[in-house]
Amino acid sequence: MNTLIKPAILAGLLVPATAFAGLELGQPLGTTEEGIRAALTDMGYTVEEFEAEEGEIEVDVTLDGVAYEVEVAADTGHIIAMELEDDEDGDDD
């Protein structure tokens, strides 16, 4: 039974990675707000918020109603982190 559970768990873990349509760690997007915004827009993302701090550029984007945060190294313009944003605050429960 363990052999059936492990693939199911692994398959569940792989889903979020495939949800970042067109984005990969290490991918260059640009070092300016205009360049990053243009690259993400060209891939179909809507840029919601843009914040630069401590050598990183954090960009909140949406694609098909799903929110993501993309972190870009300010010096190289490469993606250093990506995560699915959890907008559920529990306020509507």
Helices and strands as residue ranges (DSSP letters): H 2-18, H 33-42, E 46-53, E 56-63, E 66-73, E 79-84
